[in-house]
Amino acid sequence: MSALLEITGVSKQYPGVLANDNISLSVSAGEVVALLGENGAGKSTLLKAVFGLVKPDSGEIKIGGEPIIFGDTAGIISRGVGMVHQHFQLVPVMTVAENIILGDEPKSGLFINMKAARAEIIALSTRYGLEVDPDAVIEDLPVGMQQRVEILKALRKDVKLLILDEPTAVLTPQEIDELLSVVRNLAKSGVGIVLITHKLHEVMAVADRVVVLRGGKLIGTTSPKETDEAGLAQMMVGRSVVLQVNRTEAKRGGVVLEVKGMQVRDDRKILSVKGVDLALHKGEILGIAGVEGNGQREFVEAICGMRHREAGEVIINGVATKNMDPHGAHEAGISHIPEDREKHGLVSSYSIADNLILNQFDQEPFAKGWIRNLAEISKNAIAMVAKFDIRTPSPSNTASSLSGGNKQKVVVARELSEDLPVLIAAQPTRGVDVGSIEFIHNQLLSARDRGAAVLLVSAELDEILSLSDRIAVMSGGKIVAIVDSKGADRNYIGRLMAGLDK
Amino acid sequence: MSKLIDEVKDSRRKYDVGSWIVPIIAVLTAMLVASVLMLIQGLDPMLAYKSLFTTAFGSSEGIAATLGKATPLVLSGLAVTLGLRAGLFNIGVQGQLLTGALASAWAGYALSNLPPLVHIALALAFGFFFGALVGAIAGYLKAFRGVHEVITTIMLNSIVMGIVDYLASNPFKEADQALTRTPQILDSVRLPMFGNFPSGFFLAAALAFLMWWILGFTTTGFRFNTVGRNRFAAWYAGISYKKTIFFAMLFSGGIAGLGGAVETLGITYRFEPAFNLGLGFDGITIALLGRVHPVGIIPGAILIGGMRAGAADMQFDAGVAPELVDLLLAMILFFVTAPLISRFFKNSANRSLTGGWGN
């Protein structure tokens, strides 16, 4: 049987960068191929070439045995190539059924035949074991369910080759498990799958073959049977990565941040933090583990002044604080790596230099009274770019020119530069490449060793386990347990997260 | 090290000035299309443009007239620019400008026995204050009530025009006159001339440089720019979105009002409703032509002021209707925004096909 997708010797030169250097790979029906690589490794260029959006300088791309024509994206899609994007392409106010049929609606006369549409969707979802409620409105659905709708949308068009772009970046651990089993089922039914991801254990769990790109070159093809996570990481970054962080014993000091009886409502005005008490000590990393949507986000936002708290106290260094705005929290000694760096963390059209002082723009030395001190801002930027290994030709480039990992380094650099007593890191390595993850982890640890009290919230249990000194498990808006990370049992914490043990 | 710092600072300025190629191409393309239209009518475009630009820029009287026309345009362009910097589209410059024009006219004829400088300053302040008042209404509704500024400023334009017409035709009307207009302002409150050149223009240009400095080099400017680019990040960084939006709209209205005042005190010497029509809307064209850069407004306003000043002679010399200038302005606006439009479509294509693929 011929391969669904066959890439032979594709090269693409951009000014100054060889984005793809003689890359060959093939995907057969029923096969899961994981495409691994750091940001900038050449994955996007390769995929754009597959969709006919980028013309390779040399080499050939065949789909179903036929070479593709550059620019003929519609033709390529009609040959059965589908893609599920990292950012969903759904209409939030429309129902599941409406979204799936959008653009190719079954009609009766002038009208859309919703009955036929629903029947078709139910048939489709039973066939692939992807349960959905056709009448649910997208914006009411959890992210994992929305992704399922995206997949169904692709499958409805008789997809033979499905490309999943970082599909697990936004999912909870349970949703990830479900997705991975969906991927396996799809492969079993004969769909060829290309999985793009940063997360090595997913690759290990689901891929038949792993293709690793680095700096535009194909570094190697391997399979989960032949290697392990550390081996994959080494292939990706070209050196061995310490996935298990070298963490020394914490020198725990007194309580810096104390939360008492905190209650917070979420965006839908539903009480999602239901009375939390927590004490964060100097010189420790306290990790909050939990399935996303159990109140962690609201809890952190309330501490950082981004969300009103209904009840309870936040005491910083013995001083009780009122409800604050983010600036007030910053003044009170809290630095905060926000969960959504594009929305809150950065002004992407500003220079890296301005982003590095975004919340200090009116403070000495970056402003003298009313006037901004551009020389100091530049000096700071040059120092920070070097210290935090922000990969950019110049700090005057806009933040939007950076890769995800480097954007996050800008935020981390800014928040750590002031050495405030409390550091709150929300999902600090989400969507960040392996090399940057390691760097950010080490920065969090050195902040701890300098005596900061660090509160870490992450959807990645591995991250919590490897960085934290203590782990608080949050479930149903409450902290159900606080355990010492030394000898913490992964399964036990997983059960707590799921709300099984009390 | 210090060289590197200078380099970073330099490129910041370069980034601030933006590309001048788009506006130049937009103006040339508009002129080209207009010449085709003239040729179709059997007119001579070379003669028309020659007449237009010799009248506007060929003599010191011509330049003086051009600068006179350009003066309120600089200010209405600045008003639009300030709004855009804070992420607001102030369509209400027209109404704010009319309010300022009427308020300064009243201050110019009704107040007397003041030393000239004090009187001029007071009349200008009246224009600024009442323009700011109209802007502040939209600013308040946007910042504290969440009403979109495009809706409120369009509605305020209509409301203000009604009020201004009423005032000019009733309580403030010149006695024993058929026309709807206020009495003439006192001679002492007229803006002085520097030789042929209207001093109002230099005032407006100075304000443009002041705004450039404030936006580029002060914390206030940083607040405006940050809110305009990402208001969530601004909030996170401790910048009050509401306050910034409110004051941006207030000052935008104030500058527009000042534009009306300068027109009244320097050109028309009274308020007459039909006189100032269109100045506010030209401000939108000029702001975009000037790449939303305060200093870029000055050449844009001079160009458009020159077209307005030369339109009558163009009709006389080449038989081209003065409305051609309106057509030119409309096409300039179209071509100057076309790159924005094409970029928007390009981006939306990216969103669906390549969006989220990382870099």
Interface residues (C-beta under 8 A of the other chain):
Chain A: N39 G40 K43 S44 L47 K48 F51 L53 T73 H85 Q86 H87 Q89 D165 E166 M306 D325 P326 H327 H330 P338 K343 H344 G345 L346 V347 S348 S349 Y350 S351 A353 D354 L358 N359 F361 D362 A367 W370 I371 R372 L374 A375 S378 K379 A381 I382 S394 P395 S396 T398 S403 G404
Chain B: M1 L4 I5 E7 V8 K9 S11 R12 Y15 F217 T218 T219 T220 G221 F222 N225 T226 R229 N230 F232 A233 A234 W235 Y236 A237 G238 I239 R351 S352 L353 T354 G355 G356 W357 G358 N359
